[in-house]
Amino acid sequence: MVVASKERIRDTRPVNPRVKSLKDTFRRLKKNKSALVGFYVLAFFFVVSIFGAIDANYGLTGISSNATNLTSKLEGPSGAHWFGTDHLGRDIFIRILHGMYITLGVGFAATFLAGLVGVPLGILAGYYGGWFDTVVMRLMDILLAFPGILLALAIVSVLGGSTINVTIAIAIGAIPQFARIVRGSTLTTKKLEYVDAIRALGARDGKIIFQHILPNIMSPIIVNTTLFIATAILTAAGLSFLGLGVQPPTPEWGAMLNDGRNYMYQAGHITLFPGMMIVIVVLAFNLFGDGLRDALDPKMRK
């Protein structure tokens, strides 16, 4: 009887609504097959990129990504070189492996920096409004007037081509996107009755913003973050392909495309495999981001 009463009490305990919402989100996400495919592909690439970073620093495979061998240049895929070799005899598979953490790192770092600046600007502009909102949004409109790739090109041209400068350039172009999304969500959330009730109880603005508004607008932030990583990777690869991004001999995938464009007809594998990796990673992020957006959409909840 005592055990039964304990079980009854345990079953009737209130469930944290955030925990319940998180479980529902995972349940809906698991039903989306394309999102799961994207997630598994990204998980695989993430694990491989960690190994690539360790191997690049400590030489676990004993092969450097920049090791040249002119006697075996432009060789096709084989047992010795799985993805073939480039015009300098460098192993393309090893270069893709080592460049994976660079390509993904630029995408994640640029997105993180953009969110680090854009989210606070958007939430403060939406919450306080007035002149601060006007100034911030007009600055965001100025940045949005330039296409992302052109703005990144201009910034990199001034700062110079390097991994850090490419990351900063992409992040600056993405700040308006985060700021506008967060501002719109904040404008909607701050008008809800529970926020008025908390404010009437004497809660300070900082507590209202960080404990009540920010947790409730995380869904669009997470979705936008996931989708923008793919855009950041494409932009970084485009800049490197144009020679303004990550500089040789760093094995960034866009730079590898640039190295092999003069040998496309003679040795198409030089551009095939880096291009294929970019397509797979970007597609995986888009599939997972679309599935995550559907899972977090309140209209999809039953």
C-alpha positions as a LaTeX table, in Angstrom:
\begin{tabular}{lrrr}
\hline
Residue & $x$ (\AA) & $y$ (\AA) & $z$ (\AA) \\
\hline
Met1 & 0.00 & 0.00 & 0.00 \\
Val2 & 2.81 & 2.38 & 0.87 \\
Val3 & 4.59 & 1.59 & $-2.41$ \\
Ala4 & 1.39 & 2.12 & $-4.38$ \\
Ser5 & 0.77 & 5.46 & $-2.72$ \\
Lys6 & 4.33 & 6.57 & $-3.50$ \\
Glu7 & 3.89 & 5.58 & $-7.15$ \\
Arg8 & 0.61 & 7.51 & $-7.27$ \\
Ile9 & 2.28 & 10.60 & $-5.81$ \\
Arg10 & 5.17 & 10.30 & $-8.26$ \\
Asp11 & 2.79 & 10.04 & $-11.21$ \\
Thr12 & 0.81 & 13.11 & $-10.17$ \\
Arg13 & 3.82 & 15.39 & $-9.74$ \\
Pro14 & 3.70 & 18.43 & $-12.04$ \\
Val15 & 5.90 & 18.18 & $-15.13$ \\
Asn16 & 8.20 & 21.04 & $-15.97$ \\
Pro17 & 6.66 & 22.60 & $-19.11$ \\
Arg18 & 10.07 & 23.27 & $-20.63$ \\
Val19 & 11.11 & 19.65 & $-20.17$ \\
Lys20 & 7.84 & 18.49 & $-21.67$ \\
Ser21 & 8.25 & 20.87 & $-24.61$ \\
Leu22 & 11.80 & 19.61 & $-25.19$ \\
Lys23 & 10.63 & 15.99 & $-25.18$ \\
Asp24 & 7.86 & 16.82 & $-27.63$ \\
Thr25 & 10.36 & 18.54 & $-29.90$ \\
Phe26 & 12.65 & 15.51 & $-29.94$ \\
Arg27 & 9.67 & 13.25 & $-30.57$ \\
Arg28 & 8.59 & 15.27 & $-33.60$ \\
Leu29 & 12.17 & 15.55 & $-34.82$ \\
Lys30 & 12.61 & 11.78 & $-34.73$ \\
Lys31 & 9.60 & 11.38 & $-37.01$ \\
Asn32 & 11.25 & 13.54 & $-39.68$ \\
Lys33 & 13.41 & 11.12 & $-41.67$ \\
Ser34 & 15.22 & 13.76 & $-43.71$ \\
Ala35 & 16.12 & 15.70 & $-40.55$ \\
Leu36 & 17.53 & 12.51 & $-39.01$ \\
Val37 & 19.61 & 11.87 & $-42.11$ \\
Gly38 & 20.98 & 15.40 & $-41.90$ \\
Phe39 & 21.72 & 14.99 & $-38.20$ \\
Tyr40 & 23.57 & 11.69 & $-38.66$ \\
Val41 & 25.63 & 13.09 & $-41.53$ \\
Leu42 & 26.56 & 16.14 & $-39.45$ \\
Ala43 & 27.44 & 13.97 & $-36.47$ \\
Phe44 & 29.69 & 11.85 & $-38.69$ \\
Phe45 & 31.42 & 14.92 & $-40.16$ \\
Phe46 & 31.85 & 16.43 & $-36.70$ \\
Val47 & 33.58 & 13.29 & $-35.38$ \\
Val48 & 35.75 & 13.04 & $-38.49$ \\
Ser49 & 36.68 & 16.73 & $-38.21$ \\
Ile50 & 37.90 & 16.15 & $-34.65$ \\
Phe51 & 40.12 & 13.33 & $-35.87$ \\
Gly52 & 41.30 & 15.51 & $-38.77$ \\
Ala53 & 42.25 & 18.32 & $-36.36$ \\
Ile54 & 44.19 & 15.93 & $-34.13$ \\
Asp55 & 45.89 & 14.28 & $-37.10$ \\
Ala56 & 46.84 & 17.66 & $-38.61$ \\
Asn57 & 48.51 & 18.72 & $-35.35$ \\
Tyr58 & 50.10 & 15.44 & $-34.27$ \\
Gly59 & 50.51 & 13.54 & $-37.54$ \\
Leu60 & 48.74 & 10.33 & $-36.54$ \\
Thr61 & 48.59 & 9.09 & $-40.15$ \\
Gly62 & 52.16 & 10.15 & $-40.82$ \\
Ile63 & 51.07 & 12.10 & $-43.92$ \\
Ser64 & 51.06 & 15.89 & $-44.03$ \\
Ser65 & 48.30 & 17.68 & $-45.94$ \\
Asn66 & 50.98 & 19.84 & $-47.59$ \\
Ala67 & 53.44 & 17.06 & $-48.41$ \\
Thr68 & 54.22 & 17.27 & $-52.13$ \\
Asn69 & 55.32 & 14.49 & $-54.46$ \\
Leu70 & 55.64 & 15.69 & $-58.06$ \\
Thr71 & 56.25 & 12.14 & $-59.31$ \\
Ser72 & 52.65 & 11.21 & $-58.46$ \\
Lys73 & 50.84 & 14.42 & $-59.37$ \\
Leu74 & 47.36 & 14.38 & $-60.96$ \\
Glu75 & 46.85 & 10.68 & $-60.18$ \\
Gly76 & 43.29 & 9.44 & $-60.03$ \\
Pro77 & 41.68 & 7.68 & $-57.05$ \\
Ser78 & 43.49 & 4.49 & $-56.09$ \\
Gly79 & 44.31 & 2.30 & $-53.13$ \\
Ala80 & 47.29 & 4.45 & $-52.28$ \\
His81 & 45.39 & 7.73 & $-52.70$ \\
Trp82 & 41.67 & 7.26 & $-52.13$ \\
Phe83 & 40.68 & 10.60 & $-53.66$ \\
Gly84 & 43.69 & 10.91 & $-55.95$ \\
Thr85 & 46.38 & 13.59 & $-55.89$ \\
Asp86 & 46.46 & 17.23 & $-56.99$ \\
His87 & 48.84 & 19.12 & $-59.28$ \\
Leu88 & 51.55 & 19.07 & $-56.60$ \\
Gly89 & 51.13 & 15.40 & $-55.76$ \\
Arg90 & 49.38 & 16.11 & $-52.46$ \\
Asp91 & 46.91 & 13.50 & $-51.21$ \\
Ile92 & 43.41 & 14.96 & $-51.67$ \\
Phe93 & 41.81 & 12.69 & $-49.08$ \\
Ile94 & 44.26 & 13.80 & $-46.39$ \\
Arg95 & 43.76 & 17.44 & $-47.36$ \\
Ile96 & 39.97 & 17.09 & $-47.18$ \\
Leu97 & 40.31 & 15.34 & $-43.83$ \\
His98 & 42.54 & 18.07 & $-42.41$ \\
Gly99 & 40.50 & 20.85 & $-44.00$ \\
Met100 & 37.22 & 19.59 & $-42.58$ \\
Tyr101 & 37.72 & 21.17 & $-39.16$ \\
Ile102 & 38.79 & 24.44 & $-40.82$ \\
Thr103 & 35.68 & 24.62 & $-43.02$ \\
Leu104 & 33.29 & 23.63 & $-40.23$ \\
Gly105 & 35.16 & 25.80 & $-37.74$ \\
Val106 & 34.73 & 28.91 & $-39.87$ \\
Gly107 & 31.01 & 28.20 & $-40.21$ \\
Phe108 & 30.45 & 27.64 & $-36.50$ \\
Ala109 & 32.70 & 30.52 & $-35.40$ \\
Ala110 & 31.11 & 33.05 & $-37.78$ \\
Thr111 & 27.62 & 32.02 & $-36.68$ \\
Phe112 & 28.59 & 32.21 & $-33.01$ \\
Leu113 & 30.05 & 35.71 & $-33.40$ \\
Ala114 & 27.02 & 36.91 & $-35.35$ \\
Gly115 & 24.66 & 35.58 & $-32.68$ \\
Leu116 & 26.82 & 36.97 & $-29.89$ \\
Val117 & 26.32 & 40.48 & $-31.27$ \\
Gly118 & 22.99 & 40.21 & $-33.08$ \\
Val119 & 20.94 & 38.53 & $-30.34$ \\
Pro120 & 21.64 & 41.16 & $-27.61$ \\
Leu121 & 21.08 & 44.01 & $-30.08$ \\
Gly122 & 17.80 & 42.53 & $-31.26$ \\
Ile123 & 16.42 & 41.75 & $-27.81$ \\
Leu124 & 17.38 & 45.16 & $-26.38$ \\
Ala125 & 15.97 & 46.99 & $-29.41$ \\
Gly126 & 12.72 & 45.06 & $-29.22$ \\
Tyr127 & 12.35 & 45.40 & $-25.46$ \\
Tyr128 & 13.19 & 49.08 & $-24.99$ \\
Gly129 & 12.15 & 50.45 & $-28.39$ \\
Gly130 & 12.37 & 54.22 & $-28.84$ \\
Trp131 & 15.48 & 55.86 & $-30.21$ \\
Phe132 & 17.67 & 52.83 & $-29.46$ \\
Asp133 & 15.44 & 50.60 & $-31.58$ \\
Thr134 & 15.47 & 53.16 & $-34.40$ \\
Val135 & 19.27 & 53.52 & $-34.42$ \\
Val136 & 19.94 & 49.77 & $-34.25$ \\
Met137 & 17.44 & 48.88 & $-36.97$ \\
Arg138 & 18.68 & 51.59 & $-39.32$ \\
Leu139 & 22.22 & 50.28 & $-38.91$ \\
Met140 & 20.94 & 46.78 & $-39.65$ \\
Asp141 & 19.13 & 48.08 & $-42.74$ \\
Ile142 & 22.39 & 49.61 & $-43.99$ \\
Leu143 & 24.16 & 46.25 & $-43.64$ \\
Leu144 & 21.24 & 44.44 & $-45.29$ \\
Ala145 & 21.45 & 46.77 & $-48.28$ \\
Phe146 & 24.59 & 44.88 & $-49.35$ \\
Pro147 & 24.40 & 41.23 & $-50.48$ \\
Gly148 & 26.18 & 39.00 & $-47.99$ \\
Ile149 & 28.92 & 37.83 & $-50.32$ \\
Leu150 & 29.65 & 41.39 & $-51.54$ \\
Leu151 & 29.84 & 42.72 & $-47.99$ \\
Ala152 & 32.18 & 39.88 & $-47.03$ \\
Leu153 & 34.30 & 40.58 & $-50.11$ \\
Ala154 & 34.61 & 44.26 & $-49.18$ \\
Ile155 & 35.56 & 43.49 & $-45.58$ \\
Val156 & 38.09 & 40.81 & $-46.50$ \\
Ser157 & 39.60 & 43.13 & $-49.12$ \\
Val158 & 40.25 & 45.67 & $-46.36$ \\
Leu159 & 41.35 & 43.25 & $-43.63$ \\
Gly160 & 43.24 & 40.81 & $-45.84$ \\
Gly161 & 42.73 & 37.14 & $-46.54$ \\
Ser162 & 43.02 & 34.82 & $-43.54$ \\
Thr163 & 40.86 & 32.40 & $-41.58$ \\
Ile164 & 40.17 & 34.92 & $-38.80$ \\
Asn165 & 39.35 & 37.77 & $-41.20$ \\
Val166 & 37.00 & 35.57 & $-43.23$ \\
Thr167 & 35.21 & 34.56 & $-40.03$ \\
Ile168 & 34.82 & 38.19 & $-38.96$ \\
Ala169 & 33.59 & 39.27 & $-42.41$ \\
Ile170 & 30.92 & 36.56 & $-42.55$ \\
Ala171 & 29.85 & 37.29 & $-38.97$ \\
Ile172 & 29.38 & 41.02 & $-39.66$ \\
Gly173 & 27.13 & 40.23 & $-42.61$ \\
Ala174 & 24.98 & 37.90 & $-40.49$ \\
Ile175 & 24.41 & 40.25 & $-37.53$ \\
Pro176 & 21.32 & 41.93 & $-39.09$ \\
Gln177 & 19.70 & 38.56 & $-39.70$ \\
Phe178 & 19.96 & 37.58 & $-36.04$ \\
Ala179 & 19.02 & 41.05 & $-34.79$ \\
Arg180 & 15.85 & 41.32 & $-36.87$ \\
Ile181 & 14.61 & 37.83 & $-36.00$ \\
Val182 & 15.23 & 38.33 & $-32.27$ \\
Arg183 & 13.68 & 41.82 & $-32.30$ \\
Gly184 & 10.49 & 40.54 & $-33.92$ \\
Ser185 & 10.18 & 37.68 & $-31.43$ \\
Thr186 & 10.87 & 40.05 & $-28.52$ \\
Leu187 & 8.18 & 42.50 & $-29.66$ \\
Thr188 & 5.65 & 39.66 & $-29.60$ \\
Thr189 & 6.79 & 38.10 & $-26.33$ \\
Lys190 & 7.01 & 41.30 & $-24.26$ \\
Lys191 & 3.31 & 41.99 & $-24.86$ \\
Leu192 & 2.20 & 38.71 & $-23.25$ \\
Glu193 & 0.27 & 38.89 & $-20.00$ \\
Tyr194 & 2.77 & 36.95 & $-17.91$ \\
Val195 & 5.50 & 39.49 & $-18.74$ \\
Asp196 & 3.21 & 42.31 & $-17.56$ \\
Ala197 & 2.49 & 40.36 & $-14.40$ \\
Ile198 & 6.19 & 39.84 & $-13.69$ \\
Arg199 & 6.90 & 43.51 & $-14.28$ \\
Ala200 & 4.02 & 44.47 & $-11.95$ \\
Leu201 & 5.60 & 42.33 & $-9.22$ \\
Gly202 & 8.70 & 44.54 & $-9.39$ \\
Ala203 & 11.04 & 42.39 & $-11.49$ \\
Arg204 & 13.91 & 44.29 & $-13.07$ \\
Asp205 & 14.43 & 44.53 & $-16.80$ \\
Gly206 & 17.50 & 42.28 & $-16.71$ \\
Lys207 & 15.59 & 39.48 & $-15.02$ \\
Ile208 & 12.65 & 39.83 & $-17.38$ \\
Ile209 & 14.89 & 39.77 & $-20.45$ \\
Phe210 & 17.20 & 36.91 & $-19.52$ \\
Gln211 & 14.90 & 34.71 & $-17.43$ \\
His212 & 11.55 & 35.11 & $-19.17$ \\
Ile213 & 11.87 & 36.59 & $-22.67$ \\
Leu214 & 15.11 & 35.03 & $-23.94$ \\
Pro215 & 14.18 & 31.41 & $-23.05$ \\
Asn216 & 10.88 & 31.84 & $-24.89$ \\
Ile217 & 12.45 & 33.11 & $-28.12$ \\
Met218 & 15.19 & 30.49 & $-28.35$ \\
Ser219 & 13.36 & 28.45 & $-31.01$ \\
Pro220 & 13.81 & 30.92 & $-33.89$ \\
Ile221 & 17.37 & 31.62 & $-32.72$ \\
Ile222 & 18.27 & 27.92 & $-32.81$ \\
Val223 & 16.69 & 27.39 & $-36.22$ \\
Asn224 & 18.36 & 30.45 & $-37.71$ \\
Thr225 & 21.71 & 29.38 & $-36.24$ \\
Thr226 & 21.47 & 25.92 & $-37.80$ \\
Leu227 & 20.50 & 27.23 & $-41.21$ \\
Phe228 & 23.07 & 30.03 & $-41.26$ \\
Ile229 & 26.00 & 27.69 & $-40.59$ \\
Ala230 & 25.43 & 26.26 & $-44.07$ \\
Thr231 & 25.39 & 29.78 & $-45.55$ \\
Ala232 & 28.59 & 30.65 & $-43.69$ \\
Ile233 & 30.34 & 27.56 & $-45.05$ \\
Leu234 & 29.26 & 28.41 & $-48.60$ \\
Thr235 & 30.39 & 32.03 & $-48.23$ \\
Ala236 & 33.77 & 31.00 & $-46.80$ \\
Ala237 & 34.28 & 28.52 & $-49.62$ \\
Gly238 & 33.32 & 31.18 & $-52.18$ \\
Leu239 & 35.78 & 33.69 & $-50.76$ \\
Ser240 & 38.57 & 31.11 & $-50.72$ \\
Phe241 & 37.71 & 30.09 & $-54.28$ \\
Leu242 & 38.11 & 33.72 & $-55.35$ \\
Gly243 & 41.48 & 33.88 & $-53.60$ \\
Leu244 & 40.32 & 36.30 & $-50.89$ \\
Gly245 & 39.58 & 33.81 & $-48.15$ \\
Val246 & 41.74 & 31.21 & $-46.45$ \\
Gln247 & 45.11 & 31.34 & $-48.14$ \\
Pro248 & 47.11 & 28.40 & $-49.57$ \\
Pro249 & 48.49 & 25.99 & $-48.63$ \\
Thr250 & 45.79 & 25.71 & $-45.94$ \\
Pro251 & 43.53 & 22.82 & $-47.05$ \\
Glu252 & 40.23 & 24.68 & $-46.89$ \\
Trp253 & 37.70 & 23.16 & $-49.28$ \\
Gly254 & 37.04 & 26.37 & $-51.22$ \\
Ala255 & 40.77 & 26.94 & $-51.63$ \\
Met256 & 41.12 & 23.35 & $-52.88$ \\
Leu257 & 38.50 & 24.09 & $-55.53$ \\
Asn258 & 40.52 & 27.11 & $-56.57$ \\
Asp259 & 43.68 & 25.00 & $-56.81$ \\
Gly260 & 42.03 & 22.47 & $-59.10$ \\
Arg261 & 39.99 & 24.68 & $-61.44$ \\
Asn262 & 42.82 & 24.78 & $-64.01$ \\
Tyr263 & 42.88 & 20.97 & $-64.13$ \\
Met264 & 39.15 & 20.24 & $-64.34$ \\
Tyr265 & 39.38 & 18.56 & $-67.76$ \\
Gln266 & 42.72 & 16.90 & $-67.14$ \\
Ala267 & 42.04 & 15.67 & $-63.59$ \\
Gly268 & 38.46 & 16.36 & $-62.59$ \\
His269 & 38.81 & 14.55 & $-59.26$ \\
Ile270 & 40.75 & 17.51 & $-57.84$ \\
Thr271 & 37.59 & 19.62 & $-57.78$ \\
Leu272 & 35.06 & 16.78 & $-57.59$ \\
Phe273 & 35.75 & 15.63 & $-54.06$ \\
Pro274 & 36.08 & 19.03 & $-52.29$ \\
Gly275 & 32.96 & 20.24 & $-54.11$ \\
Met276 & 31.11 & 17.07 & $-53.16$ \\
Met277 & 32.03 & 17.53 & $-49.50$ \\
Ile278 & 30.72 & 21.12 & $-49.53$ \\
Val279 & 27.45 & 20.00 & $-51.12$ \\
Ile280 & 26.95 & 17.17 & $-48.61$ \\
Val281 & 27.66 & 19.34 & $-45.54$ \\
Val282 & 25.46 & 22.22 & $-46.71$ \\
Leu283 & 22.64 & 19.85 & $-47.66$ \\
Ala284 & 22.87 & 18.11 & $-44.28$ \\
Phe285 & 22.62 & 21.43 & $-42.41$ \\
Asn286 & 19.62 & 22.46 & $-44.50$ \\
Leu287 & 17.84 & 19.15 & $-43.96$ \\
Phe288 & 18.44 & 19.24 & $-40.22$ \\
Gly289 & 17.55 & 22.94 & $-39.99$ \\
Asp290 & 14.27 & 22.45 & $-41.85$ \\
Gly291 & 13.37 & 19.52 & $-39.62$ \\
Leu292 & 14.27 & 21.48 & $-36.51$ \\
Arg293 & 12.13 & 24.40 & $-37.68$ \\
Asp294 & 9.13 & 22.10 & $-38.14$ \\
Ala295 & 9.72 & 20.44 & $-34.77$ \\
Leu296 & 9.91 & 23.78 & $-32.96$ \\
Asp297 & 6.94 & 25.31 & $-34.77$ \\
Pro298 & 4.00 & 25.68 & $-32.31$ \\
Lys299 & 1.56 & 25.13 & $-35.16$ \\
Met300 & 2.90 & 21.60 & $-35.60$ \\
Arg301 & 2.14 & 20.65 & $-32.01$ \\
Lys302 & $-0.90$ & 18.53 & $-31.38$ \\
\hline
\end{tabular}
